[in-house]
Amino acid sequence: MIQGAIFDMDGVLVNNTPVHIRAFEIFCDRYGVRDWKAKLGNAYGMGNDDIMRLILPKELIRTKGLAALADEKEAIYREIYAPEIVPTPGLTELLGQLHEAGVRCAVGSSGCRANVDFVLDACRIGRFFDARISGDMVTRCKPDPEIYLTAASALGLDPASCLVFEDAKAGIEAARRAGIGRIVALATTLPREELETESGLRCIVSDFRDTTNIHQILE
């Protein structure tokens, strides 16, 4: 029986991939970086340091520093997203059902803590989460399993008794490597056909409105 639910954030708690792309467009334009978009497609689910190394010139990273560049980009993201942020459809209802069923919940995101707090506060869902694990709290981000192992530990649960909601290949791999008991994929960031190539998924849903019967995924 599943006792804990761990939610990725980007593309799961909020369907925000287009906003991150807009933020990267503004950010990269400031520094004259033109070839970032194709590279970003391979970075979904990764931590900021890995993303910055993937898309930015080495000289810019040496000059500005990874932490400062990441902070600058994420500040842009929060500024442009604040007026329009909403939770993924069906999320609040699902969180209420999990709470009533006694299932403890955590966030397990490669994103920074400032973004996690921003999303939970802006969407008014913070009360549902017993733990918040972000990329700046761990040594290695997804696809390494550390985030999900840390989240399960924070809930006081074995990973095998936890369910993970993910949208990215790096996150799905991290959940598998962590020994998570159930993985539900959301087709928010990637096409359903691409997610269907991933092994070990309980199911693929368009959003949380497809999870109205939580007992089908908990039992």
C-alpha positions in Angstrom: 0.0 0.0 0.0 1.3 3.5 -0.9 1.8 5.7 2.1 3.5 8.7 0.6 3.3 10.8 -2.6 6.2 12.8 -3.9 5.5 15.4 -6.5 8.0 16.9 -8.9 7.3 20.6 -9.4 8.0 21.9 -12.9 5.4 20.4 -15.2 3.7 18.6 -12.4 2.5 21.0 -9.6 2.3 23.7 -12.3 2.4 23.4 -16.1 5.1 26.0 -16.4 7.5 24.8 -19.1 6.4 27.6 -21.5 7.2 30.1 -18.7 10.6 28.7 -18.1 11.3 28.9 -21.8 10.2 32.6 -21.9 12.4 33.3 -18.9 15.4 31.6 -20.6 14.7 33.7 -23.7 14.9 36.9 -21.8 17.9 35.7 -19.8 19.9 34.5 -22.8 19.1 37.6 -24.8 20.8 39.7 -22.1 24.0 37.8 -22.7 23.7 37.3 -26.5 23.3 33.6 -26.3 21.6 32.4 -29.4 21.8 28.6 -29.6 20.2 27.8 -26.3 16.7 26.5 -27.3 17.7 23.2 -28.9 20.0 22.4 -26.0 17.3 23.1 -23.4 15.2 20.3 -24.8 17.6 17.8 -23.4 17.6 19.4 -19.9 14.1 19.0 -18.6 14.1 17.8 -15.0 17.8 18.6 -14.4 19.2 21.0 -11.8 20.2 24.6 -12.7 23.9 24.0 -12.6 23.6 21.2 -15.2 21.3 23.3 -17.3 23.6 26.3 -17.2 26.6 24.2 -18.2 24.6 22.8 -21.1 23.3 26.0 -22.6 25.8 28.8 -21.7 29.3 29.5 -23.0 32.0 28.5 -20.6 33.5 32.0 -20.5 30.2 33.4 -19.3 30.0 30.9 -16.5 33.6 31.6 -15.5 32.9 35.3 -15.5 29.5 35.4 -13.7 29.5 32.2 -11.7 26.8 29.4 -11.9 25.0 30.5 -8.7 24.6 34.1 -9.8 23.4 33.2 -13.3 20.9 30.7 -11.9 19.6 33.2 -9.4 19.2 35.8 -12.2 17.3 33.5 -14.5 15.0 32.2 -11.7 14.2 35.8 -10.6 13.0 36.5 -14.2 10.9 33.3 -14.1 9.2 34.2 -10.8 8.5 37.8 -11.9 6.8 36.9 -15.2 5.0 33.9 -13.8 3.5 35.5 -10.6 0.6 37.2 -12.4 -0.6 34.1 -14.1 0.4 31.1 -12.0 -2.3 28.4 -11.4 -1.9 24.8 -10.2 -2.1 22.0 -12.7 -5.8 21.1 -13.3 -7.1 18.7 -10.7 -4.1 19.1 -8.4 -5.8 20.7 -5.4 -8.6 18.1 -5.5 -6.1 15.3 -5.6 -4.1 16.7 -2.7 -7.3 16.9 -0.6 -8.0 13.3 -1.4 -4.5 12.2 -0.5 -4.8 14.1 2.8 -8.1 12.4 3.7 -6.6 9.0 2.9 -3.7 9.7 5.3 -1.1 9.8 2.5 1.8 12.1 3.4 3.1 14.4 0.6 6.4 15.9 -0.3 7.9 18.0 -3.1 10.9 16.5 -4.8 12.2 19.0 -7.3 15.5 19.8 -9.0 14.4 23.4 -8.9 15.7 25.9 -6.3 14.0 26.3 -2.9 12.9 29.8 -3.7 10.9 28.5 -6.7 9.4 25.6 -4.6 8.2 28.1 -2.0 7.0 30.5 -4.7 4.9 27.8 -6.3 3.4 26.3 -3.1 2.6 29.8 -1.7 1.2 31.3 -4.9 -1.0 28.2 -5.6 -2.0 28.1 -1.9 -1.1 24.4 -1.5 1.7 24.5 1.0 -0.5 23.1 3.7 -0.7 19.7 2.0 3.1 19.1 2.0 5.0 17.6 4.9 8.4 18.1 3.2 10.0 20.2 0.5 13.1 18.9 -1.1 14.8 21.1 -3.7 17.8 20.9 -5.9 19.9 23.2 -3.7 19.4 20.8 -0.7 21.2 17.8 -2.4 24.6 17.0 -3.9 23.3 15.6 -7.1 20.1 16.4 -9.0 18.0 14.2 -11.3 18.5 11.7 -12.9 20.5 10.8 -9.8 18.1 9.3 -7.2 19.2 11.5 -4.3 16.2 13.9 -4.4 13.7 11.1 -4.2 15.6 9.2 -1.6 15.8 12.4 0.5 12.1 13.1 0.0 11.1 9.6 1.1 13.4 9.8 4.1 11.9 13.2 5.1 8.5 11.5 5.1 9.9 8.7 7.2 9.0 6.2 4.5 10.7 3.5 2.5 10.9 4.6 -1.2 9.0 1.4 -2.2 6.0 2.7 -0.3 6.0 6.0 -2.1 4.3 7.2 -5.3 6.0 9.7 -7.6 4.4 12.1 -10.0 6.8 13.1 -12.8 6.8 14.7 -16.3 10.4 14.4 -17.4 12.7 11.5 -18.4 15.4 12.6 -15.9 12.9 12.5 -13.1 11.4 9.2 -14.1 14.9 7.7 -14.2 15.6 9.2 -10.8 12.5 7.6 -9.3 13.3 4.2 -10.8 16.8 4.4 -9.4 15.5 5.4 -6.0 13.3 2.2 -5.9 10.1 4.2 -5.8 7.0 1.9 -5.6 4.8 3.6 -8.2 5.5 6.2 -10.9 2.7 8.2 -12.6 3.8 10.3 -15.6 2.1 13.5 -16.6 2.0 14.3 -20.4 2.5 18.0 -19.8 6.1 18.6 -20.9 6.6 15.6 -23.2 4.2 14.0 -25.7 2.4 10.9 -24.4 4.1 8.8 -27.2 7.5 9.7 -25.8 6.6 8.9 -22.3 5.2 5.5 -23.4 8.8 4.5 -24.2 9.7 4.7 -20.5 9.6 1.5 -18.4 8.1 1.1 -15.0 5.2 3.6 -15.2 2.0 2.9 -13.4 0.1 5.0 -15.9 0.3 8.2 -18.0 -2.2 11.0 -17.4 -2.8 14.3 -19.2 -3.2 16.1 -15.8 -4.6 15.4 -12.4 -8.2 15.4 -13.6 -7.4 11.9 -14.8 -6.7 10.7 -11.2 -10.1 11.1 -9.7 -10.1 7.6 -8.3 -6.9 7.7 -6.2 -7.4 4.1 -5.0 -6.5 2.9 -8.5 -3.0 4.3 -8.0 -2.6 3.7 -4.3 -3.5 0.1 -4.0 
